[in-house]
Amino acid sequence: MSTNNSTITKFKHVSYLWDEAKAASMAGDEVALLIYRSNLLGADLRLTNYGGGNTSCKAMATDPLTGESTEVMWVKGSGGDLGTLKRSGLAALYVDRMHRLKNIYKGLDQEDEMVELLNHCIYDLQSKAPSIDTTLHGFLPFAHIDHLHPDAAIAIAASKDGKKITQELFNGTIGWVEWQKPGFDLGLKLRQCLDENPGIRGIMLGSHGLFTWGDTAYESYLNTLEVIERCAEYLQENIGKKRPVFGGQRMESLPKADRLARAAALAPVLRGYCSSKTKMIGHFTDDDRVLEFINSNDLDRLAPLGTSCPDHFLRTKISPLVLDFSVTEDISVIKEKLGPMFDAYRQMYTDYYNACKHPNSPAIRDTNPVVILYPGIGMFTFAKDKQTARVAAEFYINAINVMKGAEAISSYISLPRQEAFNIEYWLLEEAKLQRMPKPKPLTGRIALVTGSAGGIGKAIAQKFAQEGAVVVINDNDAQRLETAKASFSQQFGADGFAADVLDVTKIDTIRKTFNTAALAFGGVDIVVNCAGLSISKPMEEHTEADWDLLYDVLVKGQFLVTQAGIEVMRKQNMGGDVLNIVSKNALVSGPNNAGYGSAKAAQLHLGRLNAAELGKDHIRVNTVNPDAVISDSKIWEGAWAEGRAKAYGVTVAELPAFYAKRTLLNEIILPEDIANACFAFVGGLLNKATGNVLNIDGGVAMAFVR
């Protein structure tokens, strides 16, 4: 196995990533080489989409029951992603037992039963459950097989003249199998295609994807790249040659900044409509490929057709919703027009379900769109969580690429509606959905916590993320925010949070951060006013600047952030929560505390006033009163701690114990304690509570509200 520069440089449309030295270290371990090859293929989205495709290898292994050598196939199991595949994600099956299943197969009506029977072929009892594609690999005789969904290949597979083009493009060395739902019978069709065309290097599946193979992991990898490269090269040679791409552009996009502002303003409105059944998380993209499609003359013809590849379709629904609005129309006017448009989409989806359903079909699912296209602006996608929404967008871009290529070389054809339904409401898919873990309490919720780069704010944001929410962390300290971003990325991944610099005294940064929330997730459901500072001085030393700073940050900041939050919540029309992190000092008089204590009292009453006003919007406003939360708090750095220690006649080091001793429970209060209190308000058990004050101070009798 050797590689020279000409091998590497001949690829222009895919990435050649094979490392000979790394592969050599796995020599003799075919499963390790399978994992290595799979990860390389999954690392290039031009080769296959996230979670899509599967790979396999066959090798001899010892049968634990007989001690004899037997052929075993390792194949990517149900679920998972090639780019991150590990051994634990593989299913391992006896090859001879799989072949014996042919003896009991009676026809298409038995397809689902055959998947269950694969469990009788399991070699490794700890392996992943076999996927529906298992026999597609098992019935082909090759040692290493790749089944991928590359846009370039599907563009040919989903074109009207796909079979003819495949024959001519590869001089008969790539076979063709017409569209058929994946399963046992399709595995038999693949083997039949091979038997009728001995010596072929792969098979194109109509409207679906590509099978390629080799005697070694490297040969399979190289063969896969070469076939996809040739497909991509052919498309490039033809795109725009016969006619303008997508029939040419019918409109121009707004400038970038204006597009994002427009999208941020509209996203919460769309999210509200898409969440009529279940709270959804959004994603927005104005990728150039999206804009080329949605601004084109062919949009109205192609968009209703839907996608072809089952992987694309399952994540993007039968077709997108296209918004027929100008890019300058007032958002309030659009909001009124959206109602009938969503009603029409839901009716279309209901009619599709009723026309295609079988006697044993699962109940109709959410009738709202997943993909929403806004010409001149971009694409919105909505799903149960951020990752699913983002991946739906990626899949629709795959579909755009497929339509673009297919239209360049022939004409695009999508799955027939009945075939699409049979995939979407497949009983095996339904069973997979039913096995999904129960959603966490805050799944589908978006929380914006001010001052969340450290201390109480960070603990609240972490707690909410742990309970299923996506969070928007922010701080006025950019360096501290960077540290928090690294921590959240490690804990929750890139899809779990967004981050922005926010100064609660500056309205432009507040608006920018709420726009970040809208573009990243679709809006906001929970606003936590946690940003703060403290100044402890005797009256005679307190300056006007001290006073103004305290009231600007604590009172005005709370007001401005709440005001921006409720604007978004009202657009969504789903209610929401505002939590104000105040202090026991709002209720207790103490020395050297005129500015801070009175500002906290103003915060407390502002929360009550907001609760009284916002009930009609089903926006609940509640307050948590901490005391002496010293851990990881900027408030307790420097002068404030020194001031409080001086006021009470103790040292700074003695403050935690001093505060604990004066409580009824003799407890030190930690940031996590405040986070738990916040979760209590928004976790689902107190949905009919508003205007409340919850003290988390270890028990300070003077702070009792009643």
C-alpha positions as CSV (number, residue, x, y, z in Angstrom):
1,M,0.0,0.0,0.0
2,S,1.7,3.1,-1.1
3,T,0.6,6.6,-1.8
4,N,2.3,9.2,-4.0
5,N,1.6,12.9,-4.5
6,S,-0.3,12.2,-7.7
7,T,-2.8,10.1,-5.8
8,I,-3.4,12.9,-3.3
9,T,-3.5,15.8,-5.8
10,K,-5.9,14.2,-8.2
11,F,-8.7,14.9,-5.7
12,K,-10.2,18.4,-6.0
13,H,-13.8,17.8,-4.8
14,V,-13.1,15.5,-1.8
15,S,-10.5,15.3,0.9
16,Y,-7.8,12.6,0.8
17,L,-7.0,12.1,4.5
18,W,-5.3,8.6,4.6
19,D,-2.2,8.5,6.8
20,E,-0.1,5.5,5.8
21,A,1.9,5.5,9.0
22,K,-1.3,5.6,11.2
23,A,-2.9,2.9,9.1
24,A,0.2,0.7,9.3
25,S,0.0,0.8,13.1
26,M,-3.3,-1.0,12.8
27,A,-2.1,-3.7,10.3
28,G,-3.9,-7.0,11.0
29,D,-6.8,-5.4,12.9
30,E,-9.5,-5.0,10.2
31,V,-12.0,-3.6,12.7
32,A,-9.5,-0.8,13.7
33,L,-9.0,0.0,10.0
34,L,-12.8,0.0,9.5
35,I,-13.1,2.6,12.3
36,Y,-10.2,4.6,10.9
37,R,-11.7,4.6,7.4
38,S,-15.1,5.5,8.7
39,N,-13.8,8.5,10.7
40,L,-12.0,9.8,7.6
41,L,-15.1,9.5,5.5
42,G,-17.3,11.1,8.1
43,A,-14.9,14.0,8.5
44,D,-15.7,15.3,5.0
45,L,-19.4,16.4,4.7
46,R,-19.0,16.2,0.9
47,L,-18.8,12.5,1.3
48,T,-21.7,11.9,3.6
49,N,-24.0,13.9,5.9
50,Y,-24.0,13.8,9.7
51,G,-25.3,10.5,11.0
52,G,-25.8,9.2,7.4
53,G,-24.3,6.2,5.6
54,N,-22.7,3.1,7.0
55,T,-19.5,1.1,6.6
56,S,-18.5,-2.5,7.2
57,C,-15.7,-5.0,7.1
58,K,-15.6,-8.8,7.1
59,A,-12.9,-10.9,8.7
60,M,-12.3,-14.2,10.3
61,A,-12.8,-14.6,14.0
62,T,-13.1,-17.4,16.6
63,D,-16.5,-18.7,17.3
64,P,-16.8,-18.7,21.1
65,L,-19.1,-21.7,21.0
66,T,-17.0,-24.0,18.8
67,G,-13.6,-22.5,18.9
68,E,-13.5,-22.7,15.1
69,S,-12.7,-19.9,12.7
70,T,-15.8,-18.2,11.3
71,E,-16.5,-15.1,9.1
72,V,-17.9,-12.1,11.0
73,M,-19.1,-8.8,9.6
74,W,-18.7,-5.6,11.6
75,V,-21.0,-2.8,10.4
76,K,-22.0,0.5,11.8
77,G,-25.0,-0.1,14.0
78,S,-28.3,1.7,14.3
79,G,-27.8,5.4,15.0
80,G,-24.4,7.1,15.4
81,D,-22.2,9.0,13.0
82,L,-19.3,7.9,10.9
83,G,-17.1,10.8,11.8
84,T,-17.2,9.9,15.5
85,L,-17.8,6.1,15.2
86,K,-16.1,3.9,17.8
87,R,-16.0,0.1,18.2
88,S,-18.9,0.4,20.6
89,G,-21.0,1.8,17.7
90,L,-20.5,-1.4,15.5
91,A,-22.8,-4.4,15.2
92,A,-21.0,-7.7,14.8
93,L,-22.8,-10.6,13.0
94,Y,-22.1,-14.1,11.8
95,V,-22.0,-13.9,8.0
96,D,-23.2,-17.4,7.4
97,R,-26.3,-16.9,9.7
98,M,-27.2,-13.8,7.8
99,H,-27.2,-15.7,4.5
100,R,-29.4,-18.4,6.1
101,L,-32.1,-15.8,6.6
102,K,-32.7,-16.0,2.9
103,N,-34.2,-19.4,3.4
104,I,-37.1,-18.0,5.5
105,Y,-37.7,-14.7,3.7
106,K,-41.1,-14.7,2.1
107,G,-41.3,-11.2,0.6
108,L,-41.7,-7.5,1.2
109,D,-44.5,-8.0,3.8
110,Q,-41.9,-9.6,6.0
111,E,-39.3,-6.8,5.8
112,D,-39.6,-5.5,9.4
113,E,-39.6,-9.0,10.8
114,M,-36.3,-9.7,9.1
115,V,-34.7,-6.8,11.1
116,E,-35.8,-8.5,14.3
117,L,-34.3,-11.8,13.0
118,L,-30.9,-10.2,12.6
119,N,-30.6,-10.4,16.4
120,H,-30.2,-14.2,15.9
121,C,-27.1,-13.5,13.9
122,I,-25.3,-11.5,16.5
123,Y,-21.7,-12.5,17.1
124,D,-20.7,-10.0,19.7
125,L,-23.4,-9.8,22.4
126,Q,-22.1,-6.4,23.5
127,S,-22.4,-4.8,20.1
128,K,-24.7,-2.1,18.8
129,A,-28.2,-3.1,17.5
130,P,-28.0,-3.9,13.8
131,S,-29.4,-1.2,11.5
132,I,-31.9,-1.7,8.6
133,D,-28.9,-1.5,6.2
134,T,-27.1,-4.5,7.7
135,T,-28.0,-7.0,4.9
136,L,-27.1,-4.5,2.2
137,H,-23.5,-5.1,3.4
138,G,-24.0,-8.7,4.4
139,F,-25.1,-10.0,1.0
140,L,-22.2,-8.4,-0.9
141,P,-19.0,-10.5,-0.8
142,F,-16.5,-7.8,-0.3
143,A,-14.2,-7.4,2.7
144,H,-14.7,-3.7,3.1
145,I,-17.8,-1.7,1.9
146,D,-18.8,1.9,2.1
147,H,-22.4,3.1,1.8
148,L,-22.5,6.9,1.7
149,H,-24.8,9.8,0.7
150,P,-22.5,12.2,-1.2
151,D,-24.4,15.1,-2.7
152,A,-22.5,14.6,-6.0
153,A,-23.6,11.0,-6.4
154,I,-27.2,11.6,-5.2
155,A,-27.5,14.5,-7.7
156,I,-27.0,11.8,-10.4
157,A,-29.1,9.2,-8.6
158,A,-32.0,11.7,-8.2
159,S,-32.0,12.9,-11.8
160,K,-34.5,11.8,-14.5
161,D,-31.7,10.3,-16.6
162,G,-29.6,9.0,-13.6
163,K,-29.3,5.4,-14.8
164,K,-28.1,6.4,-18.3
165,I,-25.7,9.0,-16.9
166,T,-24.2,6.5,-14.5
167,Q,-23.7,3.9,-17.2
168,E,-22.0,6.4,-19.5
169,L,-20.0,8.2,-16.9
170,F,-18.4,5.0,-15.5
171,N,-18.4,2.9,-18.7
172,G,-20.6,0.3,-17.0
173,T,-18.3,-0.2,-13.9
174,I,-21.0,1.2,-11.6
175,G,-24.2,-0.7,-11.3
176,W,-27.7,0.7,-10.8
177,V,-30.5,-0.3,-8.5
178,E,-33.8,1.5,-8.7
179,W,-35.2,3.3,-5.6
180,Q,-36.5,0.9,-3.0
181,K,-36.9,1.4,0.8
182,P,-33.9,0.0,2.6
183,G,-34.3,-3.5,4.0
184,F,-33.7,-7.2,3.4
185,D,-35.1,-7.2,-0.1
186,L,-32.8,-4.3,-1.2
187,G,-29.9,-6.3,0.0
188,L,-30.9,-9.1,-2.3
189,K,-31.3,-6.6,-5.2
190,L,-27.7,-5.4,-4.6
191,R,-26.4,-8.9,-4.8
192,Q,-28.4,-9.5,-7.9
193,C,-27.0,-6.4,-9.5
194,L,-23.5,-7.6,-8.7
195,D,-24.2,-11.1,-10.1
196,E,-25.5,-9.6,-13.3
197,N,-22.6,-7.2,-13.6
198,P,-19.5,-9.0,-12.4
199,G,-16.4,-6.8,-12.0
200,I,-18.3,-3.6,-11.2
201,R,-16.7,-1.3,-8.6
202,G,-19.9,0.0,-7.0
203,I,-23.6,0.4,-7.2
204,M,-25.7,3.6,-7.5
205,L,-29.0,3.5,-5.6
206,G,-31.7,5.5,-7.3
207,S,-32.6,8.7,-5.4
208,H,-30.6,7.3,-2.4
209,G,-26.9,7.0,-2.4
210,L,-23.8,5.0,-3.3
211,F,-22.2,1.6,-2.5
212,T,-18.5,1.1,-3.1
213,W,-16.0,-1.5,-1.9
214,G,-12.6,-3.0,-1.9
215,D,-10.5,-6.0,-0.7
216,T,-8.8,-3.8,1.9
217,A,-9.8,-0.8,4.0
218,Y,-7.5,1.4,1.9
219,E,-8.8,0.0,-1.5
220,S,-12.4,0.7,-0.4
221,Y,-11.5,4.2,0.8
222,L,-9.7,5.0,-2.4
223,N,-12.4,3.6,-4.6
224,T,-15.0,5.6,-2.7
225,L,-13.1,8.8,-3.2
226,E,-12.5,8.2,-6.9
227,V,-16.1,7.5,-7.7
228,I,-17.4,10.5,-5.8
229,E,-14.7,12.7,-7.3
230,R,-15.8,11.7,-10.8
231,C,-19.4,12.4,-10.0
232,A,-18.5,15.9,-8.6
233,E,-16.2,16.6,-11.6
234,Y,-19.0,15.7,-14.0
235,L,-21.4,18.0,-12.2
236,Q,-18.9,20.9,-12.2
237,E,-18.4,20.5,-15.9
238,N,-22.2,20.9,-16.5
239,I,-23.5,23.3,-13.9
240,G,-24.5,26.5,-15.6
241,K,-23.6,25.1,-19.0
242,K,-27.1,24.5,-20.5
243,R,-29.1,27.0,-18.4
244,P,-28.4,29.4,-15.5
245,V,-28.2,27.7,-12.1
246,F,-31.8,27.3,-10.7
247,G,-33.1,29.3,-13.7
248,G,-31.2,32.4,-12.7
249,Q,-31.7,34.8,-9.8
250,R,-35.0,36.6,-9.5
251,M,-34.0,38.8,-6.6
252,E,-31.0,40.0,-4.5
253,S,-30.4,39.3,-0.9
254,L,-30.3,42.1,1.7
255,P,-26.8,43.1,2.8
256,K,-25.3,40.8,5.4
257,A,-26.0,43.1,8.5
258,D,-29.5,43.8,7.3
259,R,-30.2,40.1,6.7
260,L,-29.1,39.1,10.2
261,A,-31.1,41.9,11.8
262,R,-34.2,40.9,9.8
263,A,-33.7,37.2,10.7
264,A,-33.3,38.0,14.4
265,A,-36.5,40.1,14.4
266,L,-38.5,37.4,12.7
267,A,-37.1,34.2,14.3
268,P,-39.1,34.5,17.6
269,V,-42.3,34.9,15.6
270,L,-41.6,31.8,13.5
271,R,-40.5,29.9,16.6
272,G,-43.9,30.7,18.3
273,Y,-45.8,29.3,15.3
274,C,-43.5,26.2,15.0
275,S,-44.0,25.5,18.8
276,S,-47.8,25.2,18.7
277,K,-47.4,21.5,19.8
278,T,-44.0,21.3,21.4
279,K,-41.4,24.0,22.2
280,M,-38.9,24.0,19.4
281,I,-35.3,25.3,19.2
282,G,-34.3,27.2,16.0
283,H,-31.3,27.6,13.8
284,F,-30.6,30.2,11.1
285,T,-28.3,30.2,8.2
286,D,-27.7,32.6,5.3
287,D,-25.2,30.2,3.7
288,D,-24.4,31.3,0.1
289,R,-25.8,28.0,-1.2
290,V,-29.1,28.7,0.5
291,L,-29.3,32.2,-0.8
292,E,-28.6,31.1,-4.4
293,F,-31.5,28.7,-4.1
294,I,-34.1,30.8,-2.3
295,N,-33.5,33.8,-4.5
296,S,-33.8,31.8,-7.8
297,N,-36.5,31.6,-10.4
298,D,-36.8,27.8,-9.8
299,L,-37.6,28.1,-6.1
300,D,-41.3,27.8,-6.5
301,R,-41.0,24.8,-8.7
302,L,-38.4,22.8,-6.8
303,A,-39.1,23.6,-3.1
304,P,-42.5,21.8,-3.0
305,L,-41.0,18.7,-4.5
306,G,-39.1,17.9,-1.3
307,T,-36.0,15.8,-1.0
308,S,-35.0,12.5,-2.5
309,C,-32.5,10.8,-0.2
310,P,-34.3,9.2,2.8
311,D,-31.7,10.6,5.2
312,H,-32.4,14.1,3.9
313,F,-36.2,13.7,4.0
314,L,-36.4,12.2,7.5
315,R,-34.8,15.4,8.9
316,T,-36.4,18.0,6.8
317,K,-40.0,16.8,6.4
318,I,-42.0,16.4,3.2
319,S,-41.3,20.0,2.0
320,P,-40.3,23.4,3.4
321,L,-42.5,26.4,4.1
322,V,-41.6,29.3,1.7
323,L,-42.3,32.8,3.1
324,D,-43.8,35.0,0.4
325,F,-42.9,38.3,2.0
326,S,-40.8,41.2,0.9
327,V,-37.6,41.7,2.8
328,T,-38.8,45.1,4.0
329,E,-42.3,44.3,5.2
330,D,-43.1,45.2,8.8
331,I,-42.7,42.4,11.2
332,S,-46.0,43.1,12.9
333,V,-47.7,42.8,9.5
334,I,-45.8,39.6,8.7
335,K,-46.9,38.1,12.1
336,E,-50.5,38.5,11.1
337,K,-50.0,36.9,7.7
338,L,-48.1,34.0,9.1
339,G,-51.1,32.5,10.8
340,P,-52.9,31.5,7.6
341,M,-49.6,30.4,6.0
342,F,-49.0,28.0,8.9
343,D,-52.6,26.8,8.9
344,A,-52.2,26.0,5.2
345,Y,-49.0,24.1,5.8
346,R,-50.5,22.1,8.7
347,Q,-53.5,21.2,6.5
348,M,-51.2,20.2,3.6
349,Y,-49.2,17.9,6.0
350,T,-52.5,16.5,7.4
351,D,-53.8,15.8,3.9
352,Y,-50.5,14.1,3.0
353,Y,-50.8,11.9,6.1
354,N,-54.4,11.0,5.5
355,A,-53.8,10.2,1.8
356,C,-50.8,7.9,2.5
357,K,-51.4,6.3,5.9
358,H,-51.7,2.6,6.3
359,P,-54.1,0.8,8.8
360,N,-51.1,0.3,11.2
361,S,-49.4,3.7,10.7
362,P,-48.3,5.6,13.8
363,A,-50.4,8.6,14.8
364,I,-49.8,11.8,12.9
365,R,-46.8,13.8,14.3
366,D,-46.3,17.5,14.6
367,T,-47.7,19.1,11.5
368,N,-45.5,22.2,11.6
369,P,-42.7,22.8,9.2
370,V,-39.1,22.0,10.0
371,V,-37.5,24.1,7.2
372,I,-38.7,27.7,6.5
373,L,-37.2,29.6,3.5
374,Y,-37.3,33.4,3.4
375,P,-36.1,34.7,0.0
376,G,-33.5,37.4,0.3
377,I,-32.9,36.5,4.0
378,G,-32.0,32.8,4.6
379,M,-33.2,29.6,6.0
380,F,-34.7,28.8,9.5
381,T,-35.0,25.3,10.8
382,F,-36.8,24.2,14.0
383,A,-36.6,21.0,15.9
384,K,-36.6,19.5,19.4
385,D,-33.0,20.7,20.2
386,K,-30.3,22.8,18.7
387,Q,-28.3,19.9,17.2
388,T,-31.3,18.5,15.5
389,A,-32.3,21.9,14.1
390,R,-28.7,22.6,12.9
391,V,-28.5,19.1,11.3
392,A,-31.8,19.7,9.5
393,A,-30.3,22.8,8.0
394,E,-27.2,20.9,6.9
395,F,-29.4,18.2,5.3
396,Y,-31.5,20.7,3.4
397,I,-28.3,22.3,2.1
398,N,-27.4,18.7,1.0
399,A,-30.8,18.6,-0.8
400,I,-30.1,22.0,-2.4
401,N,-26.8,20.7,-3.7
402,V,-28.6,17.6,-5.1
403,M,-31.2,19.7,-6.8
404,K,-28.6,22.0,-8.3
405,G,-26.6,19.1,-9.7
406,A,-29.6,17.1,-11.0
407,E,-31.0,20.2,-12.7
408,A,-27.6,20.8,-14.4
409,I,-27.3,17.4,-15.9
410,S,-31.0,16.4,-16.4
411,S,-34.0,17.2,-14.2
412,Y,-34.5,16.6,-10.5
413,I,-36.9,14.0,-9.3
414,S,-37.9,13.6,-5.6
415,L,-39.3,10.6,-3.8
416,P,-43.0,9.9,-4.6
417,R,-45.2,11.0,-1.7
418,Q,-46.2,7.5,-0.8
419,E,-42.6,6.4,-0.7
420,A,-41.7,9.4,1.4
421,F,-44.5,8.6,3.8
422,N,-43.4,4.9,4.1
423,I,-40.0,6.1,5.2
424,E,-41.3,8.8,7.6
425,Y,-43.9,6.7,9.3
426,W,-42.0,3.4,9.0
427,L,-42.8,1.3,12.1
428,L,-39.1,0.7,12.6
429,E,-38.5,4.4,12.7
430,E,-41.4,4.9,15.1
431,A,-39.9,2.2,17.4
432,K,-36.6,4.1,17.3
433,L,-38.4,7.3,18.3
434,Q,-40.1,5.5,21.1
435,R,-36.8,4.3,22.5
436,M,-35.5,7.9,22.7
437,P,-34.8,9.0,26.3
438,K,-37.4,11.1,28.0
439,P,-36.8,14.8,27.5
440,K,-35.2,16.7,30.4
441,P,-37.4,19.3,32.2
442,L,-35.9,22.3,30.3
443,T,-35.7,20.6,26.9
444,G,-36.9,23.1,24.2
445,R,-36.3,26.1,26.5
446,I,-33.9,29.0,25.9
447,A,-32.3,30.8,28.8
448,L,-30.4,34.1,28.8
449,V,-28.5,34.7,32.1
450,T,-26.8,38.0,32.6
451,G,-23.4,38.0,34.3
452,S,-23.0,34.3,33.6
453,A,-19.2,34.1,33.0
454,G,-18.7,33.3,36.7
455,G,-20.2,33.0,40.2
456,I,-24.0,32.7,40.6
457,G,-24.8,33.5,37.0
458,K,-22.5,30.7,35.7
459,A,-23.9,28.2,38.1
460,I,-27.5,29.1,37.0
461,A,-26.6,28.7,33.3
462,Q,-24.8,25.4,34.0
463,K,-27.8,24.1,35.9
464,F,-30.2,25.0,33.2
465,A,-28.0,23.5,30.5
466,Q,-27.8,20.3,32.6
467,E,-31.5,20.2,32.7
468,G,-31.9,20.4,28.9
469,A,-32.0,24.1,28.1
470,V,-29.8,25.9,25.7
471,V,-28.2,28.9,27.3
472,V,-26.9,32.3,26.2
473,I,-24.0,33.2,28.5
474,N,-22.7,36.7,28.6
475,D,-20.6,39.1,30.7
476,N,-19.2,42.6,30.4
477,D,-15.7,41.1,30.9
478,A,-14.7,39.7,27.6
479,Q,-11.7,37.8,29.0
480,R,-13.8,36.2,31.7
481,L,-16.4,35.3,29.1
482,E,-13.7,33.5,26.9
483,T,-12.8,31.3,29.9
484,A,-16.5,30.5,30.5
485,K,-17.0,29.7,26.8
486,A,-14.2,27.1,27.0
487,S,-15.8,25.6,30.0
488,F,-19.3,25.4,28.5
489,S,-18.0,24.1,25.2
490,Q,-16.3,21.2,27.1
491,Q,-19.4,20.5,29.2
492,F,-22.2,21.0,26.7
493,G,-20.7,21.2,23.2
494,A,-21.1,23.9,20.7
495,D,-24.8,23.3,20.3
496,G,-25.5,23.8,24.0
497,F,-24.8,27.5,24.3
498,A,-24.2,30.8,22.6
499,A,-22.1,33.7,24.1
500,D,-21.9,37.4,23.8
501,V,-20.4,40.4,25.5
502,L,-23.2,42.2,27.3
503,D,-23.1,45.3,29.5
504,V,-26.5,45.8,31.2
505,T,-26.0,49.6,31.2
506,K,-25.7,49.7,27.4
507,I,-28.9,49.1,25.5
508,D,-27.0,48.3,22.2
509,T,-25.2,45.4,23.8
510,I,-28.5,44.1,25.3
511,R,-30.2,44.2,21.9
512,K,-27.2,42.5,20.3
513,T,-27.2,39.7,22.8
514,F,-30.9,39.1,22.4
515,N,-30.3,39.0,18.6
516,T,-27.6,36.5,19.2
517,A,-30.2,34.4,21.1
518,A,-32.7,34.7,18.3
519,L,-30.2,33.8,15.5
520,A,-28.7,30.9,17.5
521,F,-31.8,29.4,19.0
522,G,-34.9,31.2,17.8
523,G,-35.7,33.5,20.8
524,V,-35.7,33.3,24.6
525,D,-38.0,31.7,27.2
526,I,-36.1,32.5,30.5
527,V,-34.4,35.7,31.4
528,V,-32.3,35.7,34.5
529,N,-31.2,39.1,35.7
530,C,-28.0,38.2,37.6
531,A,-25.4,40.8,36.6
532,G,-24.4,42.9,39.5
533,L,-21.8,44.7,41.6
534,S,-21.5,45.9,45.2
535,I,-20.2,48.9,46.9
536,S,-20.0,49.1,50.7
537,K,-19.2,52.5,52.2
538,P,-20.3,54.7,55.0
539,M,-22.7,57.5,54.0
540,E,-20.0,60.1,54.2
541,E,-17.7,58.2,51.8
542,H,-20.4,57.2,49.3
543,T,-20.0,59.2,46.1
544,E,-22.6,60.3,43.5
545,A,-20.7,58.1,41.0
546,D,-21.0,55.1,43.3
547,W,-24.7,55.7,43.6
548,D,-25.2,56.1,39.8
549,L,-23.2,53.0,39.1
550,L,-25.2,50.9,41.5
551,Y,-28.5,52.0,40.2
552,D,-27.5,51.8,36.5
553,V,-26.3,48.2,36.8
554,L,-28.8,46.8,39.3
555,V,-32.0,48.7,38.7
556,K,-31.8,50.2,35.2
557,G,-29.9,47.1,34.0
558,Q,-32.7,44.8,35.3
559,F,-35.3,47.0,33.7
560,L,-33.6,47.2,30.3
561,V,-32.9,43.5,30.1
562,T,-36.4,42.6,31.2
563,Q,-37.8,45.0,28.7
564,A,-35.8,43.4,25.8
565,G,-36.7,39.9,27.0
566,I,-40.5,40.5,27.1
567,E,-40.4,42.0,23.6
568,V,-39.0,38.6,22.4
569,M,-41.4,36.6,24.5
570,R,-44.4,38.5,23.2
571,K,-43.4,37.8,19.6
572,Q,-43.3,34.1,20.5
573,N,-46.6,34.2,22.3
574,M,-45.6,31.3,24.5
575,G,-45.3,33.0,27.9
576,G,-42.0,32.9,29.7
577,D,-40.1,33.4,32.9
578,V,-38.1,36.4,34.3
579,L,-36.0,35.6,37.4
580,N,-34.4,38.4,39.3
581,I,-31.4,37.5,41.5
582,V,-31.7,40.2,44.2
583,S,-30.4,39.9,47.8
584,K,-31.5,39.6,51.4
585,N,-30.2,43.2,51.6
586,A,-33.4,44.2,49.7
587,L,-35.2,43.5,53.0
588,V,-32.6,43.9,55.8
589,S,-31.1,47.1,56.9
590,G,-27.4,47.0,57.6
591,P,-24.5,49.4,58.1
592,N,-22.4,51.0,55.2
593,N,-25.0,49.8,52.7
594,A,-27.2,52.7,51.6
595,G,-26.6,52.6,47.9
596,Y,-26.4,48.8,47.4
597,G,-29.3,48.0,49.8
598,S,-31.7,50.6,48.4
599,A,-30.9,49.5,44.8
600,K,-31.6,45.9,45.8
601,A,-34.9,47.0,47.3
602,A,-35.7,48.8,44.0
603,Q,-34.9,45.6,42.1
604,L,-37.2,43.6,44.4
605,H,-40.2,45.9,43.9
606,L,-39.5,46.2,40.2
607,G,-39.9,42.5,40.0
608,R,-43.3,42.7,41.7
609,L,-44.4,45.5,39.4
610,N,-43.4,43.4,36.4
611,A,-45.2,40.4,37.7
612,A,-48.4,42.4,38.0
613,E,-48.1,43.8,34.5
614,L,-47.0,40.7,32.6
615,G,-49.4,38.1,33.9
616,K,-51.7,38.8,30.9
617,D,-48.8,37.6,28.7
618,H,-48.3,34.5,30.8
619,I,-44.9,35.8,31.6
620,R,-44.1,34.9,35.2
621,V,-41.7,37.1,37.3
622,N,-40.1,35.7,40.4
623,T,-37.2,36.7,42.7
624,V,-34.5,34.7,44.4
625,N,-32.8,36.4,47.4
626,P,-29.3,35.1,48.1
627,D,-27.0,36.2,50.8
628,A,-23.2,36.0,51.2
629,V,-22.5,33.9,48.1
630,I,-18.8,34.4,48.2
631,S,-17.5,31.5,46.0
632,D,-16.3,32.5,42.5
633,S,-18.0,35.9,42.8
634,K,-16.5,39.1,41.4
635,I,-18.6,41.0,43.9
636,W,-16.4,39.7,46.7
637,E,-13.2,40.6,45.1
638,G,-11.4,43.6,46.6
639,A,-13.2,46.5,48.1
640,W,-16.7,45.0,48.8
641,A,-15.3,42.1,50.9
642,E,-13.0,44.5,52.7
643,G,-15.9,46.9,53.3
644,R,-18.2,44.2,54.7
645,A,-15.5,42.8,56.8
646,K,-14.8,46.2,58.2
647,A,-18.5,46.8,58.8
648,Y,-18.8,43.6,60.9
649,G,-15.4,43.9,62.6
650,V,-13.9,40.7,61.2
651,T,-11.2,39.8,58.6
652,V,-12.0,39.0,55.0
653,A,-10.9,35.4,55.6
654,E,-13.4,35.1,58.4
655,L,-16.4,36.4,56.4
656,P,-17.8,33.0,55.1
657,A,-17.9,31.6,58.6
658,F,-19.3,34.9,60.0
659,Y,-22.2,34.8,57.5
660,A,-22.9,31.2,58.2
661,K,-23.0,31.6,61.9
662,R,-25.6,34.3,61.8
663,T,-28.1,32.1,59.8
664,L,-30.7,29.8,61.4
665,L,-29.2,26.8,59.6
666,N,-25.6,27.7,60.1
667,E,-24.9,27.1,56.4
668,I,-22.5,28.6,53.8
669,I,-24.4,29.5,50.7
670,L,-22.9,28.4,47.4
671,P,-23.7,29.4,43.8
672,E,-25.3,26.0,43.2
673,D,-27.8,26.7,45.9
674,I,-29.1,29.7,44.0
675,A,-29.1,27.8,40.7
676,N,-31.3,25.1,42.3
677,A,-33.7,27.8,43.5
678,C,-33.9,29.2,40.0
679,F,-34.6,25.7,38.6
680,A,-37.3,25.2,41.1
681,F,-39.2,28.2,39.6
682,V,-38.8,27.2,35.9
683,G,-38.6,23.4,36.1
684,G,-42.3,22.8,35.7
685,L,-43.7,22.4,39.2
686,L,-44.3,26.1,39.8
687,N,-45.9,27.1,36.5
688,K,-48.7,28.9,38.3
689,A,-46.4,31.0,40.6
690,T,-45.5,34.6,39.9
691,G,-44.6,37.6,42.0
692,N,-42.8,35.4,44.6
693,V,-39.7,35.9,46.6
694,L,-37.6,32.9,47.6
695,N,-34.9,33.4,50.2
696,I,-31.8,31.3,49.8
697,D,-29.7,32.6,52.7
698,G,-29.5,29.9,55.3
699,G,-32.2,31.5,57.2
700,V,-31.9,35.2,58.1
701,A,-35.0,36.0,60.2
702,M,-34.9,39.7,59.5
703,A,-35.2,38.8,55.7
704,F,-38.4,36.9,56.1
705,V,-40.9,38.4,53.7
706,R,-43.9,37.6,55.8
